[in-house]
Amino acid sequence: MASNKIGQCTWKFANHVHILSSAATVGPMEGEGKLKDSYDRIYTDLYAGQDTWEKAERTMMEDAVTIAIHKAGLTEREIDVFLAGDLLNQNISSSFTAKTNQIPFMGVYGACSTSMLSLTLAAALVDAGFAKYAVAAVSSHNCTAEKQYRYPTEYGGQKPDSAQWTVTGAGACVVGSAHLGPRITHATIGSVQDMGIKDPFDMGSAMAPAAANTIQKHFQDTGRSPKDYDLIVTGDLASVGLPIARELLEKAGYVMGERFQDCGLMIYTSEQDTFAGGSGCASSAVVTYGHLLHEMCVGKYQRILVVATGALLSPISYQQGESIPCIAHAVVFENEKGGEQTDAGRY
């Protein structure tokens, strides 16, 4: 049975597509944050044993992928396809990871929304029968992102309070058709929104309309409302963007309440100087793959909606004075009633 499209932009997966395992690896700052007990590997320094930050980011993704596959009781040769993305030019962290693991590779780019974009595509391939097992992964690194999108880290430039801290880490999950683990039931594909914001130090304001648009479309397509979810999380709107998204949704008639949170605000403590909060591909990934799926497996949540947000700027577009277009992709995770009990250690 093929997947069904419902409404304007939501896919409803017709067959059983489940997260069989997941893993998250993080840098030292994240390892001292609120979710420090949720990660599979915490590196003691930003180089992760390598001689450059870029190689460190690749190592973090390689390790997350390897850990997730082994948690699922599989080998790399049993994985049919590897879908991954990151923030560096030409998805270099992902492609070099694919060079190492030798799994058939599909590079994906949606800026910081890539975590749920890659997962949506992995789920679609499994649902349609093109893959028995698929791996979805993303990574980001504070120092590599700063060097590429803003100023060299060594420059020590000052930032406003609206700026965000790119999360150093990687997340990966194994998707399969076995009736085991949280089920992926829906995915809502976002459309690009551009509100004319040009400040690269205010990603929250730029991304909030895209998040609100995708969430509203999801509710309209599925006939659901906020109360149908135990938790709804955005990827990295942080302290600036989350209130804006909340206000936009309330104007559209959706009262989000306390169930509406942001991954970028869940990673660091208030004592850590991260400005408005976390950002980057790894923001939604390490929270979802390292924390939320485990919480589902121990029964805290039964149904969650993860809305990964991304700013589609580049150094060239910023230097040419272009505004910042943004996008958000959403995935629904559900505990299946009467399904097989899952070892929470897989997540």
VEXDREN-2710 file (C-alpha; in Angstrom, 1 decimal):
% VEXDREN-2710
k/r/px/py/pz
1/MET/0.0/0.0/0.0
2/ALA/1.4/3.4/-1.0
3/SER/1.7/6.3/1.4
4/ASN/-1.3/8.7/1.4
5/LYS/-1.1/12.5/1.0
6/ILE/-3.7/14.2/3.1
7/GLY/-4.6/17.9/2.7
8/GLN/-2.1/20.2/1.1
9/CYS/1.3/19.1/2.4
10/THR/1.1/16.2/4.8
11/TRP/2.1/12.6/4.2
12/LYS/0.4/9.8/6.1
13/PHE/2.5/6.7/6.1
14/ALA/0.3/3.7/5.3
15/ASN/2.5/1.0/6.5
16/HIS/4.4/0.5/9.8
17/VAL/7.5/2.7/9.8
18/HIS/9.3/2.8/13.2
19/ILE/12.4/4.3/14.8
20/LEU/14.3/1.1/15.7
21/SER/17.1/3.0/17.5
22/SER/18.7/6.4/17.8
23/ALA/21.9/8.0/19.0
24/ALA/23.3/11.4/19.9
25/THR/26.8/12.6/20.3
26/VAL/27.7/16.1/21.6
27/GLY/30.5/18.5/22.4
28/PRO/31.7/19.4/25.9
29/MET/29.4/22.4/26.4
30/GLU/26.3/20.4/25.5
31/GLY/27.6/17.6/27.8
32/GLU/27.3/20.0/30.7
33/GLY/23.8/21.2/29.8
34/LYS/20.3/20.2/30.9
35/LEU/20.2/16.9/28.9
36/LYS/23.7/15.7/29.8
37/ASP/22.5/12.3/30.8
38/SER/20.7/11.8/27.5
39/TYR/23.6/11.5/25.1
40/ASP/25.5/8.5/23.9
41/ARG/28.9/10.1/23.7
42/ILE/30.2/13.4/25.1
43/TYR/33.5/14.6/23.7
44/THR/35.8/16.4/26.1
45/ASP/37.0/19.0/23.6
46/LEU/35.7/20.6/20.4
47/TYR/38.3/18.7/18.3
48/ALA/37.0/15.2/19.3
49/GLY/40.5/13.9/18.9
50/GLN/41.0/15.4/15.4
51/ASP/43.2/18.2/14.2
52/THR/40.4/20.4/12.7
53/TRP/36.9/21.4/13.8
54/GLU/35.5/20.1/10.4
55/LYS/37.0/16.7/11.0
56/ALA/35.6/16.8/14.5
57/GLU/32.1/17.3/13.2
58/ARG/32.5/14.4/10.8
59/THR/33.7/12.2/13.6
60/MET/30.7/13.1/15.7
61/MET/28.4/12.1/12.8
62/GLU/30.3/8.9/12.1
63/ASP/30.0/7.9/15.8
64/ALA/26.3/8.7/16.0
65/VAL/25.6/6.6/12.9
66/THR/27.7/3.7/14.1
67/ILE/26.1/3.7/17.6
68/ALA/22.6/3.9/16.2
69/ILE/23.2/1.0/13.9
70/HIS/24.7/-1.2/16.6
71/LYS/21.9/-0.3/19.0
72/ALA/19.5/-1.7/16.4
73/GLY/21.4/-5.0/16.3
74/LEU/22.4/-4.4/12.7
75/THR/25.5/-3.9/10.7
76/GLU/26.4/-1.2/8.1
77/ARG/25.9/-3.8/5.3
78/GLU/22.3/-4.3/6.3
79/ILE/21.4/-0.6/5.9
80/ASP/19.9/0.0/2.5
81/VAL/20.3/3.8/2.4
82/PHE/21.9/6.6/4.4
83/LEU/20.3/10.1/4.3
84/ALA/22.2/12.9/5.9
85/GLY/22.9/16.6/5.9
86/ASP/24.8/19.3/7.7
87/LEU/25.6/23.0/7.4
88/LEU/29.0/23.0/5.7
89/ASN/29.5/23.7/2.0
90/GLN/28.4/20.7/-0.2
91/ASN/27.3/18.7/2.9
92/ILE/30.9/17.7/3.4
93/SER/30.4/16.2/6.9
94/SER/27.7/13.9/5.5
95/SER/29.5/12.8/2.4
96/PHE/32.7/12.1/4.2
97/THR/30.8/10.1/6.7
98/ALA/29.2/8.1/3.8
99/LYS/32.7/7.6/2.5
100/THR/33.6/5.9/5.8
101/ASN/30.6/3.7/6.3
102/GLN/30.1/2.8/2.6
103/ILE/26.3/2.8/2.8
104/PRO/24.4/4.0/-0.3
105/PHE/24.1/7.7/0.3
106/MET/21.6/10.5/-0.4
107/GLY/22.7/13.9/0.7
108/VAL/20.0/16.2/2.0
109/TYR/20.0/19.9/2.7
110/GLY/17.3/22.0/4.6
111/ALA/19.6/24.0/6.8
112/CYS/18.7/23.3/10.5
113/SER/15.4/21.6/9.3
114/THR/17.4/18.8/7.8
115/SER/16.9/16.5/10.8
116/MET/13.2/16.0/10.1
117/LEU/13.6/16.4/6.3
118/SER/16.1/13.5/6.2
119/LEU/13.9/11.4/8.6
120/THR/10.8/12.1/6.4
121/LEU/12.6/10.9/3.3
122/ALA/13.9/7.8/5.1
123/ALA/10.4/7.0/6.4
124/ALA/9.0/7.4/2.9
125/LEU/11.6/5.0/1.4
126/VAL/10.8/2.4/4.0
127/ASP/7.1/2.8/3.7
128/ALA/7.2/2.4/-0.1
129/GLY/9.3/-0.7/0.1
130/PHE/12.5/0.8/-1.4
131/ALA/14.4/0.2/1.8
132/LYS/14.1/-2.3/4.6
133/TYR/16.4/-0.2/6.9
134/ALA/17.4/3.4/6.4
135/VAL/19.6/5.7/8.5
136/ALA/18.9/9.4/8.9
137/ALA/21.5/11.7/10.4
138/VAL/22.6/15.3/10.8
139/SER/25.4/17.2/12.4
140/SER/26.5/20.8/13.3
141/HIS/29.5/22.3/15.1
142/ASN/29.7/25.7/16.7
143/CYS/33.1/26.5/15.4
144/THR/32.6/25.3/11.8
145/ALA/29.3/27.1/11.5
146/GLU/30.6/30.3/12.9
147/LYS/33.5/30.3/10.5
148/GLN/31.3/29.6/7.5
149/TYR/28.3/31.8/8.2
150/ARG/29.6/34.7/10.3
151/TYR/33.1/35.4/11.3
152/PRO/36.1/33.2/12.2
153/THR/35.9/32.0/15.7
154/GLU/39.3/33.5/16.5
155/TYR/38.0/36.9/15.6
156/GLY/36.0/37.1/18.8
157/GLY/33.3/39.4/17.4
158/GLN/30.6/40.7/19.7
159/LYS/27.0/39.4/19.3
160/PRO/23.6/40.8/20.3
161/ASP/21.3/38.9/22.7
162/SER/19.2/37.7/19.8
163/ALA/22.1/35.6/18.4
164/GLN/22.1/31.9/19.0
165/TRP/24.7/29.3/19.9
166/THR/25.2/26.6/17.2
167/VAL/24.9/23.2/18.9
168/THR/28.0/21.0/18.6
169/GLY/26.9/17.4/18.0
170/ALA/25.2/14.9/15.8
171/GLY/22.1/12.7/15.8
172/ALA/21.2/9.6/13.9
173/CYS/18.4/7.0/13.9
174/VAL/17.6/3.7/12.2
175/VAL/14.2/3.6/10.4
176/GLY/12.6/0.2/9.6
177/SER/9.4/-1.6/9.1
178/ALA/9.6/-3.8/12.3
179/HIS/6.8/-3.2/14.8
180/LEU/9.3/-1.9/17.4
181/GLY/9.8/1.5/18.9
182/PRO/8.0/4.8/18.2
183/ARG/6.1/4.8/15.0
184/ILE/6.4/7.6/12.4
185/THR/2.8/8.3/11.3
186/HIS/2.8/11.6/9.5
187/ALA/5.2/14.2/8.0
188/THR/4.2/17.7/7.0
189/ILE/6.4/19.3/4.3
190/GLY/7.0/23.0/4.8
191/SER/7.0/25.8/2.3
192/VAL/9.6/28.5/2.2
193/GLN/8.6/31.7/4.1
194/ASP/10.5/35.0/3.8
195/MET/9.5/37.9/6.0
196/GLY/12.2/40.2/4.8
197/ILE/14.5/39.8/7.8
198/LYS/18.2/40.3/6.9
199/ASP/20.0/40.1/10.2
200/PRO/21.9/36.8/10.5
201/PHE/22.1/37.3/14.3
202/ASP/18.3/37.1/14.6
203/MET/17.4/33.6/13.3
204/GLY/14.6/33.2/15.7
205/SER/12.5/36.0/14.2
206/ALA/13.3/34.8/10.7
207/MET/12.3/31.2/11.3
208/ALA/9.2/31.7/13.5
209/PRO/6.8/32.3/10.6
210/ALA/7.9/29.2/8.9
211/ALA/7.4/27.1/12.0
212/ALA/4.0/28.6/12.6
213/ASN/3.0/28.0/9.0
214/THR/4.0/24.4/9.0
215/ILE/2.3/23.7/12.3
216/GLN/-0.9/25.4/11.1
217/LYS/-0.8/23.4/7.8
218/HIS/-0.3/20.2/9.8
219/PHE/-3.4/20.9/12.0
220/GLN/-5.5/21.8/8.9
221/ASP/-4.4/18.7/7.0
222/THR/-4.8/16.2/9.8
223/GLY/-7.8/17.8/11.5
224/ARG/-5.8/17.8/14.8
225/SER/-5.2/20.5/17.3
226/PRO/-2.5/21.2/20.0
227/LYS/-4.4/19.1/22.5
228/ASP/-3.9/16.0/20.4
229/TYR/-0.2/16.0/21.3
230/ASP/1.7/15.5/24.5
231/LEU/4.5/17.7/23.2
232/ILE/5.1/20.0/20.2
233/VAL/8.7/21.1/19.8
234/THR/10.3/23.4/17.3
235/GLY/14.0/22.9/16.4
236/ASP/15.8/26.1/17.2
237/LEU/13.5/29.2/17.5
238/ALA/15.0/29.8/21.0
239/SER/13.9/32.6/23.3
240/VAL/13.3/35.1/20.5
241/GLY/11.5/33.0/17.9
242/LEU/9.3/30.8/20.2
243/PRO/7.1/33.6/21.5
244/ILE/6.6/34.9/18.0
245/ALA/5.6/31.5/16.7
246/ARG/3.2/31.1/19.7
247/GLU/1.6/34.5/19.0
248/LEU/1.2/33.7/15.2
249/LEU/-0.5/30.4/16.0
250/GLU/-2.7/32.0/18.6
251/LYS/-3.8/34.6/16.0
252/ALA/-4.7/31.6/13.8
253/GLY/-6.8/30.2/16.5
254/TYR/-4.5/27.6/18.1
255/VAL/-3.7/28.0/21.8
256/MET/-0.5/26.1/22.2
257/GLY/-0.1/26.1/26.0
258/GLU/2.8/24.6/27.9
259/ARG/3.1/21.6/25.5
260/PHE/4.7/24.0/23.0
261/GLN/8.5/24.1/23.5
262/ASP/11.8/24.6/21.6
263/CYS/14.8/22.2/21.4
264/GLY/17.1/25.2/21.5
265/LEU/15.9/26.1/25.0
266/MET/16.1/22.5/26.3
267/ILE/19.9/21.9/25.8
268/TYR/21.7/24.5/27.8
269/THR/21.4/25.7/31.4
270/SER/20.7/29.3/32.3
271/GLU/24.3/29.6/33.5
272/GLN/25.7/28.8/30.1
273/ASP/26.2/31.9/27.9
274/THR/24.4/30.8/24.8
275/PHE/22.6/34.1/24.1
276/ALA/19.0/33.3/22.9
277/GLY/19.6/29.5/23.0
278/GLY/20.8/26.7/20.8
279/SER/20.6/26.4/17.0
280/GLY/22.0/24.2/14.2
281/CYS/21.1/20.9/12.7
282/ALA/22.1/19.2/15.9
283/SER/19.7/21.2/18.0
284/SER/16.6/19.3/17.1
285/ALA/18.6/16.1/16.4
286/VAL/20.3/15.6/19.8
287/VAL/17.1/16.5/21.7
288/THR/14.9/14.2/19.6
289/TYR/17.3/11.3/19.1
290/GLY/19.0/11.6/22.5
291/HIS/16.1/12.6/24.8
292/LEU/12.6/12.6/23.4
293/LEU/12.5/9.1/21.9
294/HIS/13.8/7.7/25.2
295/GLU/11.1/9.6/27.0
296/MET/8.5/8.1/24.7
297/CYS/9.8/4.6/25.3
298/VAL/9.5/4.9/29.1
299/GLY/6.0/6.1/28.7
300/LYS/6.3/9.9/29.4
301/TYR/4.9/10.8/26.0
302/GLN/2.6/9.0/23.7
303/ARG/2.4/11.3/20.7
304/ILE/4.8/14.2/19.9
305/LEU/5.2/16.5/16.9
306/VAL/8.8/17.6/16.1
307/VAL/9.0/20.7/13.9
308/ALA/12.6/21.2/12.7
309/THR/13.3/24.8/11.6
310/GLY/15.9/26.1/9.1
311/ALA/17.2/29.4/7.8
312/LEU/18.1/29.0/4.1
313/LEU/20.8/31.7/4.0
314/SER/24.4/31.4/2.7
315/PRO/27.4/33.7/3.0
316/ILE/26.8/34.8/-0.6
317/SER/23.1/35.7/-0.1
318/TYR/23.9/37.5/3.1
319/GLN/26.8/39.5/1.5
320/GLN/24.5/40.5/-1.4
321/GLY/22.0/41.9/1.0
322/GLU/19.3/39.3/0.5
323/SER/16.7/38.6/3.2
324/ILE/16.6/35.2/4.9
325/PRO/14.1/32.6/3.6
326/CYS/13.2/29.9/6.1
327/ILE/11.5/26.5/6.2
328/ALA/10.2/24.0/8.7
329/HIS/9.4/20.3/8.4
330/ALA/7.3/18.3/10.9
331/VAL/7.2/14.6/11.9
332/VAL/4.7/12.9/14.2
333/PHE/6.0/10.1/16.5
334/GLU/3.5/7.9/18.2
335/ASN/3.7/5.0/20.7
336/GLU/1.6/2.2/19.1
337/LYS/-1.1/0.7/21.3
338/GLY/-0.5/-3.0/21.9
339/GLY/2.8/-2.8/20.1
340/GLU/5.9/-4.7/21.1
341/GLN/7.7/-3.4/24.2
342/THR/10.9/-1.6/23.3
343/ASP/14.2/-1.6/25.1
344/ALA/14.6/2.1/26.1
345/GLY/18.3/1.6/25.8
346/ARG/18.0/1.7/22.1
347/TYR/17.2/5.4/22.3
END
